Amino acid sequence: MVARSGDHVWMDIPPGRQLPDHPRLEIGEGLVLRRHQPADLVAIFEQCNDPEMQRWTTVPVPYEMSDAEQFLEHVRSAWEHGTEVALAIEALGRFAGTVSYRLQEGDWAEIGYGLSPWARGHQVMTRAVSAFLDWGFRDLGLVRVEWRAVVGNHASRRVAEKCGFRVEGTVRGLLMHRGQRLDGWIGTRLSTDTITR
């Protein structure tokens, strides 16, 4: 469900690393990052049936309610095992999307994000990603976060650039997407980067 543009082989973070309890990050103006809840199920299902989500991400197509149930179980289990950190984006009291880190060795992570159509165009994702990055660098001790997207996903790229990612290039065949290798953009942000807001 999270807007990653390709499938990768991931290395687990070193055993024994404990993640903090799920935070509740109050961003302001009705925007909150919080733990996913069973009540999010229908909104997740609706988001993942959006044509733009299906175009740019690796959500299953067709997307069934059972896929949404599996997603909720995945984010719970991945946090418990210390391999992925996902928070729900809540805007004006409604589930609006997800932002997550896939954790890697060396305090590195890859970020992914996806937003429901009704919440787009209002800086919701930019504000959510910015707060999530601040939390990741401060509370998770991340030193490097990587962003990837299929070439042409300009909405994802705009968010990444506004949040301080340095887009470092286009890589041919970077991402696997529905059985095809597609060119991808890649960018990074370091904990030491100075971000002007």
C-alpha positions as CSV (number, residue, x, y, z in Angstrom):
1,M,0.0,0.0,0.0
2,V,2.9,2.4,0.6
3,A,4.0,4.1,-2.5
4,R,7.2,2.4,-3.3
5,S,8.0,1.9,-6.9
6,G,9.7,-1.5,-6.9
7,D,10.4,-4.7,-5.2
8,H,13.7,-5.1,-3.5
9,V,15.6,-7.7,-1.4
10,W,16.0,-6.2,2.1
11,M,18.4,-6.9,4.8
12,D,17.0,-6.9,8.3
13,I,18.4,-4.5,10.8
14,P,20.8,-6.1,13.2
15,P,19.1,-8.4,15.7
16,G,18.2,-7.0,19.1
17,R,17.4,-3.5,18.0
18,Q,14.3,-2.3,19.7
19,L,11.9,0.2,18.1
20,P,10.1,2.7,20.3
21,D,6.4,2.5,20.9
22,H,4.2,3.8,18.2
23,P,4.3,7.6,18.5
24,R,1.4,10.0,17.9
25,L,2.8,13.0,16.2
26,E,0.5,16.0,16.2
27,I,1.6,18.1,13.3
28,G,-1.1,20.8,13.5
29,E,-4.2,21.9,11.6
30,G,-5.8,18.5,12.0
31,L,-2.9,16.5,10.8
32,V,-1.6,13.6,12.8
33,L,0.8,10.6,12.3
34,R,-0.4,7.7,14.4
35,R,-0.6,3.9,14.6
36,H,-2.7,2.1,12.1
37,Q,-6.1,0.9,13.4
38,P,-8.6,-1.7,12.3
39,A,-11.0,1.2,11.6
40,D,-8.7,2.3,8.8
41,L,-9.5,-0.9,6.7
42,V,-12.1,0.5,4.4
43,A,-10.2,3.7,3.7
44,I,-7.0,1.7,2.9
45,F,-9.1,-0.4,0.5
46,E,-10.5,2.7,-1.2
47,Q,-7.1,4.4,-1.4
48,C,-5.5,1.3,-3.0
49,N,-8.2,1.1,-5.7
50,D,-7.3,4.7,-6.9
51,P,-5.9,4.5,-10.4
52,E,-2.9,6.7,-9.5
53,M,-2.0,4.5,-6.6
54,Q,-2.1,1.5,-8.9
55,R,-0.2,3.3,-11.6
56,W,2.8,4.3,-9.5
57,T,3.0,1.7,-6.7
58,T,3.2,-2.0,-6.3
59,V,-0.2,-2.5,-4.6
60,P,-1.9,-5.6,-5.9
61,V,-4.3,-5.2,-8.8
62,P,-7.1,-5.9,-8.4
63,Y,-7.0,-4.8,-4.8
64,E,-9.3,-6.7,-2.5
65,M,-10.4,-6.2,1.0
66,S,-8.2,-9.1,2.0
67,D,-5.2,-7.2,0.7
68,A,-6.1,-4.3,3.1
69,E,-6.4,-6.8,6.0
70,Q,-3.0,-8.2,5.1
71,F,-1.5,-4.8,4.9
72,L,-2.7,-4.0,8.5
73,E,-1.2,-7.3,9.7
74,H,2.1,-6.5,7.9
75,V,2.6,-3.1,9.4
76,R,1.9,-4.5,12.9
77,S,4.2,-7.5,12.5
78,A,7.0,-5.5,10.7
79,W,7.1,-3.0,13.6
80,E,7.2,-5.8,16.1
81,H,10.1,-7.4,14.3
82,G,12.0,-4.1,13.8
83,T,12.1,-4.3,10.0
84,E,9.6,-1.6,8.9
85,V,8.1,1.5,10.6
86,A,4.8,2.6,9.2
87,L,2.5,5.3,10.5
88,A,-1.0,6.3,9.4
89,I,-1.6,9.8,8.2
90,E,-4.8,11.2,9.7
91,A,-6.2,14.5,8.3
92,L,-9.2,16.1,9.8
93,G,-10.1,13.0,11.7
94,R,-9.9,10.7,8.7
95,F,-7.4,8.1,7.5
96,A,-5.6,9.8,4.6
97,G,-2.6,7.6,3.8
98,T,0.6,6.0,5.1
99,V,4.3,6.9,5.4
100,S,6.9,4.3,6.2
101,Y,10.6,3.4,6.5
102,R,12.0,0.0,5.4
103,L,14.9,-0.2,7.8
104,Q,18.3,-1.3,6.5
105,E,21.8,-1.9,8.0
106,G,23.9,1.1,9.1
107,D,20.9,3.2,10.3
108,W,19.8,3.6,6.7
109,A,16.2,3.4,5.5
110,E,14.0,3.7,2.4
111,I,11.0,5.9,2.7
112,G,7.6,5.2,1.1
113,Y,4.4,7.1,1.1
114,G,0.9,7.1,-0.4
115,L,-2.1,9.4,0.0
116,S,-5.8,9.1,-0.6
117,P,-7.1,11.2,-3.5
118,W,-9.3,13.4,-1.4
119,A,-6.3,14.6,0.7
120,R,-4.0,15.5,-2.3
121,G,-3.2,19.0,-3.3
122,H,-3.2,20.5,0.2
123,Q,0.4,19.9,1.4
124,V,-0.7,17.0,3.5
125,M,1.9,14.6,2.3
126,T,4.7,17.2,2.4
127,R,3.9,18.1,6.0
128,A,3.6,14.4,7.0
129,V,6.8,13.4,5.3
130,S,8.7,16.3,6.8
131,A,7.5,15.4,10.4
132,F,8.2,11.7,9.8
133,L,11.8,12.5,8.7
134,D,12.4,14.7,11.7
135,W,11.1,11.9,14.0
136,G,13.2,9.3,12.1
137,F,16.4,11.2,12.5
138,R,15.8,12.2,16.1
139,D,14.1,9.1,17.6
140,L,15.2,6.2,15.4
141,G,18.7,7.5,14.9
142,L,18.6,7.3,11.1
143,V,21.6,8.7,9.3
144,R,20.4,8.3,5.7
145,V,17.0,8.0,4.1
146,E,16.6,7.1,0.4
147,W,13.7,7.9,-1.8
148,R,12.9,6.1,-5.1
149,A,10.1,6.5,-7.7
150,V,9.3,5.4,-11.2
151,V,10.3,8.1,-13.7
152,G,7.3,10.2,-14.3
153,N,5.9,10.1,-10.8
154,H,6.1,13.9,-10.5
155,A,3.8,14.1,-7.4
156,S,6.2,11.9,-5.4
157,R,9.2,13.8,-6.6
158,R,7.7,17.2,-5.6
159,V,7.1,15.9,-2.1
160,A,10.7,14.5,-1.9
161,E,12.3,17.7,-3.1
162,K,10.2,19.9,-0.8
163,C,11.3,17.7,2.1
164,G,15.0,18.1,1.4
165,F,15.8,15.1,-0.6
166,R,18.6,15.6,-3.1
167,V,17.5,13.9,-6.3
168,E,20.8,12.3,-7.5
169,G,19.8,10.9,-10.8
170,T,17.9,8.5,-13.1
171,V,18.9,4.9,-13.0
172,R,18.0,2.7,-15.9
173,G,15.9,-0.3,-15.0
174,L,16.1,0.6,-11.3
175,L,12.7,-0.7,-10.3
176,M,10.6,-3.8,-10.8
177,H,7.0,-2.8,-11.4
178,R,4.4,-5.4,-12.3
179,G,6.9,-7.7,-13.9
180,Q,8.7,-5.0,-15.9
181,R,12.0,-3.2,-15.2
182,L,11.4,0.6,-15.3
183,D,13.7,3.5,-15.0
184,G,13.7,5.2,-11.6
185,W,14.6,8.4,-9.9
186,I,16.7,8.1,-6.7
187,G,17.4,10.6,-4.0
188,T,18.7,10.8,-0.5
189,R,18.6,12.9,2.6
190,L,21.1,12.7,5.4
191,S,20.7,13.5,9.0
192,T,23.4,16.2,8.6
193,D,21.7,18.0,5.8
194,T,20.6,21.6,6.5
195,I,17.0,22.0,5.4
196,T,15.5,25.5,4.8
197,R,11.8,25.7,5.6
